[in-house]
């Protein structure tokens, strides 16, 4: 049986995919992709990702702390309960609620004197995902905002190209 679901673009290093499908049932799409990729997947419409990015971009970084640089990101619900609580800061990050399916992240990174993050003291986005999963329940996946914006640009380009094609 062939599926009408297609991966039309991706960033292999981050696991971010742009998918086209006529299906509307997110659980069905997530199950299908999870089976193919061997890992649970968060499914969002382009407009939802745009909305989350817009909220995250407007947020002001937490108070400046010596030797700390903040990196914005977003954690998305993969499976489980929606986020209905305000998350408390962890050793890795501070959080802000965007919606029931998205949590904004300020990841704390040790900055070297050059303001470049010291990679030996940086929590991974997997650590951030685990923090949100532990606080909210279920499975969550987190990515840096710059990566999310990159895959969003690819999705928007695909949508624009699809609209421009003659029937």
ZAKEMAR-774756 format. One line per field, with one value per atom (N, C-alpha, C, O): residue number from 0; chain; x, y, z. Coordinates in steps of 0.05 Angstrom, whole numbers. Each point is the difference from the previous one (the first is absolute). Layout:
num NUM,...
chaine A,...
east X,...
north Y,...
up Z,...
END
This chain:
num 0,0,0,0,1,1,1,1,2,2,2,2,3,3,3,3,4,4,4,4,5,5,5,5,6,6,6,6,7,7,7,7,8,8,8,8,9,9,9,9,10,10,10,10,11,11,11,11,12,12,12,12,13,13,13,13,14,14,14,14,15,15,15,15,16,16,16,16,17,17,17,17,18,18,18,18,19,19,19,19,20,20,20,20,21,21,21,21,22,22,22,22,23,23,23,23,24,24,24,24,25,25,25,25,26,26,26,26,27,27,27,27,28,28,28,28,29,29,29,29,30,30,30,30,31,31,31,31,32,32,32,32,33,33,33,33,34,34,34,34,35,35,35,35,36,36,36,36,37,37,37,37,38,38,38,38,39,39,39,39,40,40,40,40,41,41,41,41,42,42,42,42,43,43,43,43,44,44,44,44,45,45,45,45,46,46,46,46,47,47,47,47,48,48,48,48,49,49,49,49,50,50,50,50,51,51,51,51,52,52,52,52,53,53,53,53,54,54,54,54,55,55,55,55,56,56,56,56,57,57,57,57,58,58,58,58,59,59,59,59,60,60,60,60,61,61,61,61,62,62,62,62,63,63,63,63,64,64,64,64,65,65,65,65,66,66,66,66,67,67,67,67,68,68,68,68,69,69,69,69,70,70,70,70,71,71,71,71,72,72,72,72,73,73,73,73,74,74,74,74,75,75,75,75,76,76,76,76,77,77,77,77,78,78,78,78,79,79,79,79,80,80,80,80,81,81,81,81,82,82,82,82,83,83,83,83,84,84,84,84,85,85,85,85,86,86,86,86,87,87,87,87,88,88,88,88,89,89,89,89,90,90,90,90,91,91,91,91,92,92,92,92,93,93,93,93,94,94,94,94,95,95,95,95,96,96,96,96,97,97,97,97,98,98,98,98,99,99,99,99,100,100,100,100,101,101,101,101,102,102,102,102,103,103,103,103,104,104,104,104,105,105,105,105,106,106,106,106,107,107,107,107,108,108,108,108,109,109,109,109,110,110,110,110,111,111,111,111,112,112,112,112,113,113,113,113,114,114,114,114,115,115,115,115,116,116,116,116,117,117,117,117,118,118,118,118,119,119,119,119,120,120,120,120,121,121,121,121,122,122,122,122,123,123,123,123,124,124,124,124,125,125,125,125,126,126,126,126,127,127,127,127,128,128,128,128,129,129,129,129,130,130,130,130,131,131,131,131,132,132,132,132,133,133,133,133,134,134,134,134,135,135,135,135,136,136,136,136,137,137,137,137,138,138,138,138,139,139,139,139,140,140,140,140,141,141,141,141,142,142,142,142,143,143,143,143,144,144,144,144,145,145,145,145,146,146,146,146,147,147,147,147,148,148,148,148,149,149,149,149,150,150,150,150,151,151,151,151,152,152,152,152,153,153,153,153,154,154,154,154,155,155,155,155,156,156,156,156,157,157,157,157,158,158,158,158,159,159,159,159,160,160,160,160,161,161,161,161,162,162,162,162,163,163,163,163,164,164,164,164,165,165,165,165,166,166,166,166
chaine A,A,A,A,A,A,A,A,A,A,A,A,A,A,A,A,A,A,A,A,A,A,A,A,A,A,A,A,A,A,A,A,A,A,A,A,A,A,A,A,A,A,A,A,A,A,A,A,A,A,A,A,A,A,A,A,A,A,A,A,A,A,A,A,A,A,A,A,A,A,A,A,A,A,A,A,A,A,A,A,A,A,A,A,A,A,A,A,A,A,A,A,A,A,A,A,A,A,A,A,A,A,A,A,A,A,A,A,A,A,A,A,A,A,A,A,A,A,A,A,A,A,A,A,A,A,A,A,A,A,A,A,A,A,A,A,A,A,A,A,A,A,A,A,A,A,A,A,A,A,A,A,A,A,A,A,A,A,A,A,A,A,A,A,A,A,A,A,A,A,A,A,A,A,A,A,A,A,A,A,A,A,A,A,A,A,A,A,A,A,A,A,A,A,A,A,A,A,A,A,A,A,A,A,A,A,A,A,A,A,A,A,A,A,A,A,A,A,A,A,A,A,A,A,A,A,A,A,A,A,A,A,A,A,A,A,A,A,A,A,A,A,A,A,A,A,A,A,A,A,A,A,A,A,A,A,A,A,A,A,A,A,A,A,A,A,A,A,A,A,A,A,A,A,A,A,A,A,A,A,A,A,A,A,A,A,A,A,A,A,A,A,A,A,A,A,A,A,A,A,A,A,A,A,A,A,A,A,A,A,A,A,A,A,A,A,A,A,A,A,A,A,A,A,A,A,A,A,A,A,A,A,A,A,A,A,A,A,A,A,A,A,A,A,A,A,A,A,A,A,A,A,A,A,A,A,A,A,A,A,A,A,A,A,A,A,A,A,A,A,A,A,A,A,A,A,A,A,A,A,A,A,A,A,A,A,A,A,A,A,A,A,A,A,A,A,A,A,A,A,A,A,A,A,A,A,A,A,A,A,A,A,A,A,A,A,A,A,A,A,A,A,A,A,A,A,A,A,A,A,A,A,A,A,A,A,A,A,A,A,A,A,A,A,A,A,A,A,A,A,A,A,A,A,A,A,A,A,A,A,A,A,A,A,A,A,A,A,A,A,A,A,A,A,A,A,A,A,A,A,A,A,A,A,A,A,A,A,A,A,A,A,A,A,A,A,A,A,A,A,A,A,A,A,A,A,A,A,A,A,A,A,A,A,A,A,A,A,A,A,A,A,A,A,A,A,A,A,A,A,A,A,A,A,A,A,A,A,A,A,A,A,A,A,A,A,A,A,A,A,A,A,A,A,A,A,A,A,A,A,A,A,A,A,A,A,A,A,A,A,A,A,A,A,A,A,A,A,A,A,A,A,A,A,A,A,A,A,A,A,A,A,A,A,A,A,A,A,A,A,A,A,A,A,A,A,A,A,A,A,A,A,A,A,A,A,A,A,A,A,A,A,A,A,A,A,A,A,A,A,A,A,A,A,A,A,A,A,A,A,A,A,A,A,A,A,A,A,A,A,A,A,A,A,A,A,A,A,A,A,A,A,A,A,A,A,A,A
east 17,-17,18,17,-21,15,-14,-25,41,-11,1,20,-39,2,18,3,7,17,29,11,0,27,17,-10,35,19,11,12,-16,8,25,12,-4,24,8,-18,43,8,28,15,-9,27,8,-8,24,6,13,-5,21,15,-19,6,-29,-18,-26,-15,11,-25,-25,-22,26,-23,-8,17,-43,-10,-23,-16,14,-23,-14,11,-37,-16,-24,-13,6,-25,-18,9,-33,-19,-29,-6,-11,-28,-14,-23,36,-12,-3,15,-36,-5,3,2,-3,2,29,16,-9,28,11,23,-39,9,7,20,-36,6,26,16,-13,25,24,21,-23,22,7,24,-44,5,14,19,-28,12,30,17,-12,28,17,24,-35,15,8,22,-39,7,23,18,-19,21,27,20,-21,25,10,23,-40,8,2,13,-27,-1,-26,-11,0,-25,4,21,-42,1,-22,-22,30,-20,-10,15,-41,-13,-14,-17,26,-13,-4,16,-37,-4,19,9,-2,18,-10,16,-42,-10,4,4,-5,4,29,6,12,29,5,15,-26,3,-9,13,-36,-11,19,5,6,18,26,10,1,24,-5,17,-40,-6,0,11,-24,0,28,8,7,28,17,16,-18,16,-6,18,-42,-8,10,0,7,7,28,18,-16,25,16,-10,36,18,-1,-6,10,1,22,17,-17,20,29,6,10,28,14,-3,18,16,29,4,15,28,6,-5,17,9,-22,4,-29,-23,-9,-3,-3,-12,-26,-1,-20,-26,-5,4,-12,-7,-30,-9,-6,-29,-6,15,-36,-10,-29,-13,3,-28,0,13,-28,-6,-28,-19,15,-26,-9,16,-43,-11,0,-9,19,-1,-23,-17,16,-21,-5,18,-42,-6,-18,-14,15,-17,9,24,-43,7,12,-5,19,12,-21,-9,2,-19,12,-14,40,13,23,10,-2,24,23,0,20,23,20,6,5,21,27,5,13,27,14,-5,23,17,29,6,12,28,8,20,-37,6,-14,11,-34,-15,-21,-7,-4,-24,-21,6,-32,-21,-22,-4,-12,-24,-20,7,-32,-21,-8,-6,5,-10,-28,-18,13,-27,0,18,-40,-2,20,6,3,18,28,17,-11,26,9,-16,41,12,25,17,-15,23,23,-4,28,24,21,5,7,25,21,2,14,20,24,10,-1,23,26,3,15,25,23,-1,22,23,15,7,-4,13,30,7,9,29,3,-18,42,4,-7,-7,10,-6,-30,-8,-9,-29,-8,-24,43,-7,-5,15,-37,-6,22,12,-6,19,-14,-15,20,-15,3,-16,37,3,-19,-3,-10,-18,-28,-14,6,-26,-19,7,-30,-21,-9,-1,-6,-10,-30,-13,3,-29,-15,-23,37,-12,-4,-20,39,-3,-24,-15,12,-23,-26,-19,18,-23,-8,-23,43,-4,-11,-17,28,-10,-30,-15,7,-28,-17,-21,31,-15,-4,-22,42,-2,-20,-15,15,-18,-29,-18,14,-27,-11,-24,41,-8,-1,-2,4,0,27,21,-20,25,-1,-19,41,3,27,18,-16,25,7,-18,42,9,21,16,-17,19,6,-16,40,7,-18,-8,2,-18,12,-15,41,12,-5,-4,4,-5,-30,-6,-11,-29,-6,-16,28,-5,11,-12,33,11,-19,-4,-6,-19,-27,-13,6,-25,4,-19,42,4,-2,-11,21,-2,-29,-8,-7,-29,-15,-16,21,-13,7,-17,42,9,-15,-9,6,-14,-29,-11,-2,-28,-3,-18,36,-1,4,-15,34,5,-25,-7,-5,-24,-23,-15,12,-21,5,-19,45,7,-3,-2,3,-1,-27,-21,20,-25,-14,14,-40,-15,1,-12
north -24,24,25,3,14,25,21,2,15,22,26,4,13,26,20,23,-31,17,-1,-21,45,3,19,21,-29,19,16,-12,38,16,16,11,-9,14,-9,-7,9,-8,11,8,-7,6,-24,-3,-15,-26,3,-18,38,2,6,-7,20,8,-16,1,-17,-15,16,-8,31,17,-6,0,-5,-8,17,9,-5,13,-22,-14,10,-22,11,19,-30,6,-25,-22,26,-22,11,22,-37,7,-8,7,-23,-9,23,19,-21,21,-10,16,-42,-12,0,-16,34,2,-25,-7,-7,-24,-21,-14,12,-18,7,-17,43,9,-5,-10,16,-4,-30,-7,-10,-29,-10,-16,26,-8,9,-16,41,10,-13,-6,1,-13,-28,-9,-4,-27,1,-17,36,3,9,-12,31,12,-15,3,-20,-14,17,-7,30,18,15,5,3,15,27,12,-2,25,20,-8,33,21,10,3,0,8,27,3,17,27,10,-6,22,14,23,11,-3,23,24,14,-8,24,-2,21,-45,-3,6,12,-22,5,30,11,2,29,15,18,-26,13,-4,19,-43,-6,16,12,-10,15,29,14,-3,28,6,20,-37,4,-1,17,-37,-4,24,9,1,23,25,16,-13,24,-1,21,-44,-3,12,-3,17,13,-21,-14,14,-19,5,22,-43,3,19,8,-1,19,-10,-24,43,-7,-10,10,-32,-12,-3,-7,13,-2,-28,-20,18,-25,-17,-23,34,-15,14,24,-40,9,-15,-24,37,-13,-6,17,-42,-8,-7,-17,30,-5,-26,-7,-5,-24,-5,16,-38,-8,-30,-15,6,-28,-6,15,-35,-7,-27,-18,16,-25,-21,5,-28,-23,-18,-7,-1,-17,7,9,-13,4,24,9,1,22,26,5,13,27,15,-7,28,16,20,17,-19,18,14,15,-18,11,19,-2,19,16,-17,-9,5,-16,15,24,-37,12,-3,-19,38,-2,-25,-10,0,-24,9,23,-41,6,6,12,-21,3,24,11,-2,20,13,-8,30,13,-4,-2,2,-6,20,15,-14,16,-15,-12,11,-15,16,23,-37,11,-9,17,-42,-12,-27,-7,-7,-27,-20,-20,26,-18,11,-13,37,12,15,14,-17,14,14,-12,38,15,-5,-6,7,-7,22,11,-5,15,-19,-4,-8,-19,15,19,-27,13,-13,-24,41,-10,15,25,-39,13,14,-13,39,15,3,8,-13,6,30,14,-4,29,12,24,-40,11,0,7,-15,-2,-23,-2,-15,-25,-21,-3,-12,-20,-21,-9,3,-21,-27,-7,-7,-24,-23,-18,20,-21,4,-18,41,6,7,14,-24,7,-24,-22,27,-21,-5,19,-43,-6,7,4,-3,4,-25,2,-25,-24,4,-10,23,6,18,-4,23,19,-15,3,-21,-16,-17,-1,-10,-16,17,-8,32,19,5,-1,7,6,-25,1,-24,-25,-6,-9,13,-5,18,-8,33,20,-2,3,-9,-1,-28,-4,-15,-27,-6,19,-44,-7,3,-1,3,3,27,7,8,26,0,-14,31,2,30,16,-9,28,5,-17,41,8,29,15,-7,28,16,-11,35,17,4,0,3,3,-24,3,-27,-24,-2,-7,15,-1,20,-6,30,20,-9,6,-21,-11,-20,2,-20,-20,14,-8,28,15,14,0,12,13,-19,6,-31,-20,-8,-3,1,-7,22,-5,30,22,3,6,-12,1,-22,5,-29,-22,8,-5,17,8,21,-1,21,21,-12,8,-26,-13,-16,1,-15,-16,18,-8,31,19,12,5,-1,12,-18,9,-36,-19,1,0,1,-1,-27,-21,20,-25,-16,-22
up 0,0,0,18,-37,-1,16,0,12,16,-16,-15,18,-13,15,-8,31,16,-11,-5,1,-11,16,8,-3,12,-23,-18,18,-23,6,-18,44,7,28,16,-9,27,6,-18,44,9,17,23,-35,12,28,17,-12,25,23,23,-28,22,0,20,-41,0,-6,7,-19,-8,-28,-18,13,-26,-8,16,-43,-12,-14,-17,23,-11,-14,10,-33,-14,2,-5,13,1,-2,10,-22,-1,26,5,11,25,20,-1,18,19,29,19,-15,27,8,-10,29,9,12,-4,20,12,-21,3,-24,-22,-14,-6,1,-13,17,-9,35,19,2,0,1,2,-25,1,-24,-26,-1,-7,14,-1,21,-4,28,22,-8,7,-22,-9,-20,1,-19,-21,13,-7,25,11,25,8,4,24,25,19,-20,23,0,-22,45,0,-13,2,-14,-15,9,7,-6,5,-27,-19,17,-25,4,17,-32,1,-28,-18,15,-26,-1,20,-44,-5,16,12,-13,13,30,13,-1,28,7,21,-37,5,-3,16,-36,-3,25,9,2,24,23,15,-11,22,-3,19,-43,-6,6,12,-20,5,30,8,8,29,11,16,-24,10,-7,17,-41,-8,16,4,5,15,29,14,-4,28,5,-15,38,8,16,17,-23,14,30,9,7,29,8,-17,42,11,-7,2,-9,-6,24,22,-26,21,-10,-23,40,-9,-10,13,-37,-11,-12,-8,6,-11,-25,-1,-19,-25,-3,5,-13,-4,-29,-17,11,-27,0,15,-33,-1,-15,-18,26,-14,7,13,-23,5,4,-15,35,4,-10,8,-24,-10,11,5,0,11,-22,-22,29,-18,7,-16,42,10,29,14,-5,28,5,-18,42,8,-12,-4,-1,-8,24,23,-29,21,10,-15,40,12,24,14,-9,23,-8,-23,41,-4,10,23,-40,8,16,-5,25,17,-14,-15,20,-12,9,22,-39,7,-2,-6,11,-2,-29,-6,-13,-29,-13,-19,30,-15,17,22,-33,10,-22,-24,32,-19,1,19,-41,-1,-17,-20,29,-14,-25,2,-25,-25,-5,-6,9,-4,14,14,-19,12,-12,12,-37,-14,-3,-13,23,-3,25,12,-5,22,-10,-13,19,-8,20,23,-34,16,-2,-22,44,1,11,24,-42,9,10,-12,36,13,-11,2,-12,-9,13,3,5,11,-23,-20,22,-21,7,22,-42,3,-2,-8,16,-2,-28,-1,-20,-27,-6,-22,42,-4,-17,-8,1,-14,21,19,-22,21,3,-20,44,7,-3,18,-40,-7,21,1,16,20,24,16,-14,22,-9,14,-37,-12,2,-8,19,1,-29,-16,10,-27,-1,20,-45,-3,9,8,-8,12,30,12,2,28,5,19,-36,2,-4,14,-34,-5,24,8,5,24,23,15,-12,21,-4,20,-44,-6,4,11,-21,3,30,7,9,29,13,18,-26,12,-9,16,-41,-11,-1,4,-10,-5,-30,-16,9,-29,-12,14,-40,-16,-13,-14,17,-12,-15,8,-29,-15,-3,-7,13,-1,-21,-6,-6,-20,3,12,-21,0,-19,-21,28,-16,-28,-20,18,-27,-18,-24,35,-15,-8,-23,41,-5,-22,-18,19,-21,-27,-20,21,-25,-14,-24,40,-12,-7,-19,34,-6,-27,-16,12,-26,-23,-21,25,-21,-5,-23,45,-3,-15,-17,25,-13,-29,-17,10,-28,-15,-23,34,-13,-4,-22,42,-2,-22,-16,15,-20,-28,-19,16,-26,-9,-23,42,-7,-9,-18,30,-7,-28,-15,8,-25,-24,-23,27,-22,-13,13,-40,-14,3,2,-3,3,-25,-1
END
